[in-house]
Amino acid sequence: MIGVDWGISSLRAYRLRDGRVVARRERSAGILTVSGGRFAETLHEVVGEWLSDGEDRVLLSGMIGSRQGWKESGTVACPAGLTDLAGALSTVPFGEAAVRIVPGVAGADDAGIPEIMRGEETQIIGAGLGTGVACLPGSHSKWARVADGRIAGFTTYLSGETFAAIRDHTILARQIHADDGHRRDVPPCDAPAFDAGVARSAEPGGLLHHLFGVRSLGLAGLMADGEAALYLSGLVIGHEVRAALSPGETVWVIGSPSLSALYTRAITACGGTARLADADAAALGLGMIAGRATWS
């Protein structure tokens, strides 16, 4: 079968046999880059060779199932597990194979404000976490509580998108981009400036006050322009981790190696213990859900 993790900015396709990834492809073809609703054509461009080679089942997860995607796939309510997801797949028309979309998962925070995830549920299933806490870093980072293999609840933090907006569209942008040789979408996790940002997030004043410190430290000559993005990243991630982490908690981090390294460092600095999940959690989850689904 073919599994596709299709998000806002990228598409990752996997060919699976007996639960193992035997081939993979990645494209910068996230849902916001697909014009005119050409999702079927884009899918064919990426996996057409595998379809010609006999694959006849395709399972999609992620923002492809949102209102901006191919078809809104709906959600299942917490607590949600493998059987719940596999039993609520949506069908989309595609002449070359049977195509299904994994539903999202819906919940609410302690104040009753709605929460939703699309794609992370598949990664959590693939990580095989029985009971514990999972952190899924990204533009909209998720912290999920898992009990008996089911997602019991979760909270979302707009950390990645906030970092990008502040870095590129505030008064800090000139300072950060004064030395573009140091600009990275994901800064290195071994930078002292990142650690300093995480440490600052523990001090009084709150995130909005701490953010202005990026500018004032630079003006005072206490931080080089090339360190500003690293310090900013440490601040934003540090505030997220401190809001989400319980003292002494063990957290399974599920995501790209670069972001996972940053979060592992921050979680450790904030008093938690971080464990890395399988980097192919999305692919493994797609295979598990597909194996439990009805395709006829």
C-alpha positions, 0 to 999 in steps of 0.5 A, spaced: 500 500 500 501 507 499 501 512 505 501 519 504 503 524 510 500 531 506 501 537 510 501 544 509 508 545 506 510 538 504 508 531 501 511 525 504 509 518 500 511 511 503 511 505 499 509 499 505 510 492 505 508 488 511 508 494 515 515 496 513 517 502 508 520 500 502 521 506 498 519 514 499 518 520 496 518 527 498 515 533 495 514 541 497 507 540 494 503 542 501 496 543 500 497 550 500 501 550 494 496 545 490 493 550 485 486 549 482 484 543 487 489 539 482 490 534 488 489 528 484 494 530 479 499 531 484 498 525 487 499 521 481 505 525 479 508 523 486 506 516 486 504 514 479 510 509 478 508 505 484 501 505 482 503 502 475 507 497 479 500 494 482 499 498 488 491 499 488 490 502 495 492 509 498 491 512 505 492 519 506 493 523 512 494 530 515 491 537 512 489 534 506 483 532 510 482 539 512 477 544 509 483 547 504 485 540 502 482 535 497 476 533 502 474 535 509 475 528 512 471 530 519 474 528 526 473 523 531 472 525 538 477 523 544 479 518 546 481 516 539 485 510 537 487 505 531 480 502 531 476 509 531 481 512 526 480 506 521 473 506 522 472 513 520 476 514 513 473 518 508 473 516 500 475 521 495 475 519 487 481 517 484 481 512 478 487 509 479 486 506 486 482 506 492 484 512 496 482 514 503 483 520 508 484 519 515 480 523 520 482 528 524 481 528 532 477 533 536 478 535 543 477 541 548 482 544 553 481 545 560 477 551 559 472 548 553 476 551 547 476 546 541 482 543 539 483 539 533 489 535 530 490 532 523 496 528 521 499 528 528 494 522 530 497 518 525 504 519 528 502 517 535 499 511 532 505 509 529 510 511 535 506 505 538 505 509 545 501 505 550 500 510 555 504 517 556 505 524 553 507 525 546 510 532 543 509 533 536 513 539 534 511 543 528 508 550 526 502 548 531 506 543 536 501 538 539 502 535 546 498 529 547 496 525 553 495 517 551 492 512 555 491 505 553 493 506 546 488 512 545 489 519 544 485 521 551 486 529 550 491 534 547 493 541 547 496 546 541 501 551 541 502 556 535 510 555 536 513 554 529 508 559 526 509 564 531 517 564 531 517 564 523 512 571 524 516 574 529 523 572 525 520 575 518 515 580 520 517 584 526 522 589 528 526 584 530 527 581 522 532 586 521 537 584 526 535 577 525 537 577 518 543 582 518 547 576 518 543 571 513 549 566 513 546 564 520 539 564 518 536 557 518 528 555 519 531 550 524 537 553 528 542 548 531 540 545 537 547 545 540 548 553 540 549 557 547 544 562 544 538 557 544 540 555 551 540 562 553 533 563 550 530 557 554 533 559 560 530 566 560 523 563 559 523 561 566 524 568 568 518 573 570 515 577 565 512 573 560 513 571 553 511 578 550 516 582 555 522 576 553 521 577 546 523 585 546 529 582 550 532 580 543 532 587 540 535 590 547 540 585 548 542 586 541 542 594 542 546 593 548 552 589 544 550 583 549 548 578 543 551 578 536 546 579 530 547 572 528 545 569 535 538 572 535 534 567 531 537 562 536 535 566 542 528 567 539 527 560 538 529 558 545 525 563 548 519 560 544 520 553 545 522 554 552 515 558 553 511 552 550 515 546 554 514 550 560 507 551 559 506 543 557 510 539 561 509 537 568 515 536 573 519 530 572 515 528 566 517 523 560 515 525 553 516 522 547 518 527 541 515 525 535 517 529 529 523 531 524 530 530 527 532 537 527 526 539 531 526 533 535 533 535 537 531 542 539 525 540 543 529 534 546 534 539 549 529 544 551 525 538 555 531 536 558 533 543 560 526 544 563 526 538 568 523 533 563 526 526 560 525 526 553 525 520 548 525 520 541 520 516 537 521 512 530 522 517 525 518 513 520 512 514 525 507 517 520 509 512 515 508 506 520 501 509 523 499 509 516 500 502 515 497 500 521 491 504 520 490 501 513 491 494 515 485 495 520 480 499 515 475 496 510 477 497 503 471 494 499 
